[in-house]
């Protein structure tokens, strides 16, 4: 966990990783995973609990920061929101559960609301972060990369719930465009861009943008599945 101004946020564990750990806890450990099992799920070998370092325990805090699990003495417990977020049979319920969990990270919720669901460009991000948190531009610079990655991963989950209608546009600098929203999906092979009606244009240029593209595609797939399910029930 890192702190910027009055806010704290996870920076060593992604939401996707936290979801996988919560799923493992629910499906394999009856909702409770020992500290040793959590450490192993994070990729560390821990023969016994007292061998777990403080560095690994800080990652435990990151897992819990997403609102899916809580620290208990000797283990982590999956909470009710995690059960909802991982519902394999109701995509709409699962999306709402994910959004509820993520909304517990205050800086994510406030940034999403203030920025209308838009992730600023890399160059504009530190300035936007200064306005949001009230910290100096120097301090904002230190957190800009970590928080932009976090927002890129999490904003689509907040947008995808039925309670929110804000569109997410990932602004990306390019020749003649900045956050262009297209009306027709038309992506030429090898263009290195993801174009969708709902999310606009995302230029694929690094691992962060690849992760964002995967998140967007996953969100769109869940929406299509939910729509198909509703139509079949009519």
C-alpha positions in Angstrom: 0.0 0.0 0.0 1.1 3.5 -0.8 -0.2 6.8 0.5 -0.7 10.1 -1.4 -2.2 12.9 0.6 -5.1 11.6 2.6 -5.5 8.6 0.3 -4.0 5.1 0.3 -4.0 2.6 -2.6 -2.6 -0.8 -3.5 0.4 -0.9 -5.8 1.9 -4.4 -5.6 -1.1 -6.6 -6.3 -3.5 -6.0 -9.2 -7.3 -6.4 -8.9 -7.1 -9.4 -11.3 -4.7 -11.1 -8.9 -6.9 -10.2 -5.9 -9.9 -11.7 -7.6 -8.0 -14.9 -8.3 -6.9 -15.3 -4.7 -10.5 -14.6 -3.5 -11.8 -17.2 -5.9 -9.3 -19.7 -4.7 -10.3 -19.0 -1.1 -14.0 -19.4 -1.9 -13.8 -22.5 -4.1 -10.9 -24.4 -2.4 -10.7 -23.2 1.2 -14.3 -22.6 2.2 -13.7 -18.8 2.2 -10.6 -18.8 4.5 -7.0 -19.0 3.3 -4.1 -19.4 5.8 -1.3 -16.9 5.6 0.9 -19.6 4.2 -1.6 -20.4 1.4 -1.9 -16.7 0.6 1.8 -16.3 0.4 2.0 -19.3 -2.0 -0.8 -17.8 -4.1 1.3 -14.7 -4.4 4.2 -16.7 -5.7 6.2 -17.2 -2.5 7.3 -20.4 -0.9 6.5 -20.2 2.8 7.0 -23.5 4.7 5.4 -22.0 7.9 3.7 -18.8 8.9 6.7 -17.3 10.8 8.8 -17.5 7.7 6.6 -14.9 5.9 8.4 -11.6 5.6 7.0 -8.1 6.2 7.3 -7.4 2.5 4.9 -10.3 1.7 2.5 -9.2 4.5 2.4 -5.8 2.8 1.1 -7.5 -0.3 -1.6 -9.1 1.9 -2.7 -5.5 2.7 -2.9 -4.8 -1.1 -5.1 -7.9 -1.5 -7.5 -6.7 1.2 -7.5 -3.1 -0.1 -9.7 -4.2 -3.0 -12.5 -5.0 -0.6 -12.6 -8.7 -1.4 -10.9 -10.2 1.7 -10.2 -9.2 5.3 -7.2 -10.0 7.5 -7.8 -12.3 10.4 -5.4 -13.8 12.9 -3.5 -16.4 10.8 -5.6 -16.1 7.6 -7.5 -14.0 5.1 -11.2 -14.4 4.8 -13.3 -13.7 1.7 -16.2 -11.3 2.4 -19.7 -11.3 0.9 -18.8 -8.8 -1.8 -16.2 -11.3 -3.1 -18.8 -14.0 -3.4 -21.0 -11.6 -5.4 -18.1 -10.4 -7.6 -17.2 -13.9 -8.5 -20.7 -15.2 -9.2 -20.2 -17.5 -12.2 -23.9 -17.6 -13.1 -25.0 -13.9 -13.0 -22.7 -11.6 -14.9 -24.7 -8.5 -13.9 -24.5 -9.4 -10.3 -20.8 -10.1 -10.6 -20.1 -6.8 -12.3 -21.9 -4.9 -9.5 -20.0 -6.8 -6.9 -16.7 -5.9 -8.5 -17.7 -2.2 -8.6 -18.8 -2.3 -5.0 -15.4 -3.7 -4.0 -13.4 -1.3 -6.0 -15.4 1.7 -4.8 -14.0 1.1 -1.3 -10.7 2.5 -2.7 -11.5 6.1 -2.1 -9.0 7.7 -4.5 -10.3 5.4 -7.3 -13.9 6.3 -6.7 -13.3 10.0 -6.4 -11.0 10.1 -9.5 -13.6 8.3 -11.5 -16.4 10.7 -10.5 -14.3 13.9 -10.9 -12.8 12.9 -14.2 -16.1 11.5 -15.6 -14.6 8.0 -16.1 -11.7 9.3 -18.3 -8.1 8.3 -17.7 -5.9 11.3 -18.5 -2.9 11.1 -20.8 0.5 10.3 -19.3 1.6 13.9 -19.6 -1.6 15.4 -18.1 -1.9 12.8 -15.4 0.4 14.4 -12.7 -1.3 17.7 -13.0 -4.8 16.1 -12.7 -3.5 14.1 -9.7 -2.3 17.3 -8.0 -5.8 18.8 -8.4 -7.4 15.7 -7.1 -5.2 15.0 -4.0 -3.9 18.5 -3.1 -0.3 17.3 -3.0 2.6 19.0 -4.7 3.5 18.3 -8.3 6.7 16.6 -7.1 4.7 14.2 -5.0 2.2 13.6 -7.7 5.0 12.7 -10.1 6.1 9.9 -7.7 2.7 8.3 -7.8 1.6 9.1 -11.4 2.8 5.8 -13.0 1.4 3.5 -10.3 -2.0 5.3 -10.0 -2.5 5.5 -13.8 -2.0 1.8 -14.1 -4.4 1.3 -11.2 -7.1 3.5 -12.8 -6.6 2.0 -16.2 -7.4 -1.4 -14.7 -10.2 -0.4 -12.4 -12.2 2.3 -14.2 -13.9 -0.1 -16.7 -15.4 -2.1 -13.8 -17.0 1.0 -12.4 -18.3 2.1 -15.7 -19.8 -1.3 -16.5 -22.4 -1.4 -13.7 -26.0 -0.6 -14.3 -25.8 2.2 -11.7 -23.3 4.2 -13.8 -23.7 5.5 -17.3 -20.4 7.4 -17.7 -18.3 6.5 -20.7 -14.7 5.7 -20.3 -12.3 7.1 -22.8 -8.6 6.4 -22.5 -7.0 9.5 -23.9 -3.9 8.8 -26.0 -1.8 11.2 -27.9 -1.5 10.6 -31.7 -1.5 12.3 -35.0 -4.7 14.4 -35.3 -6.5 12.8 -32.3 -6.8 12.8 -28.6 -9.3 10.4 -27.1 -11.4 10.1 -30.2 -14.6 8.1 -29.8 -15.7 6.2 -33.0 -19.2 5.3 -34.0 -18.2 2.2 -35.9 -15.9 -0.7 -34.9 -13.4 -0.9 -37.6 -9.9 -2.1 -36.7 -7.5 -2.9 -39.6 -5.2 -5.8 -39.1 -1.9 -4.7 -37.6 -3.1 -1.2 -36.7 -2.1 -1.6 -33.0 -5.3 0.1 -31.9 -8.4 -1.1 -30.2 -11.5 0.7 -31.5 -14.9 0.2 -29.9 -18.1 2.2 -30.0 -18.3 2.1 -26.2 -14.7 2.9 -25.2 -13.4 4.8 -28.1 -9.8 4.3 -29.4 -7.0 2.8 -27.3 -3.5 2.9 -28.8 -1.7 -0.3 -28.0 1.9 0.7 -27.2 3.0 -0.9 -24.0 2.1 -3.5 -21.3 -0.3 -1.0 -19.6 -2.3 -0.4 -22.7 -2.4 -4.2 -23.5 -3.8 -4.8 -20.0 -6.4 -2.1 -20.5 -7.4 -3.6 -23.8 -7.8 -7.0 -22.2 -9.9 -5.5 -19.4 -12.1 -3.7 -21.9 -12.7 -6.8 -24.0 -13.5 -8.8 -20.8 -16.0 -6.1 -19.8 -17.6 -6.2 -23.2 -17.8 -9.9 -23.2 -19.6 -9.9 -19.9 -22.1 -7.4 -21.1 -22.8 -9.4 -24.2 -23.3 -12.5 -22.1 -25.7 -10.7 -19.7 -27.7 -9.3 -22.7 -27.9 -12.7 -24.3 -29.1 -14.2 -21.0 -31.8 -11.5 -20.5 -33.1 -12.1 -24.0 -33.2 -15.8 -23.6 -35.4 -15.3 -20.4 -38.0 -13.2 -22.2 
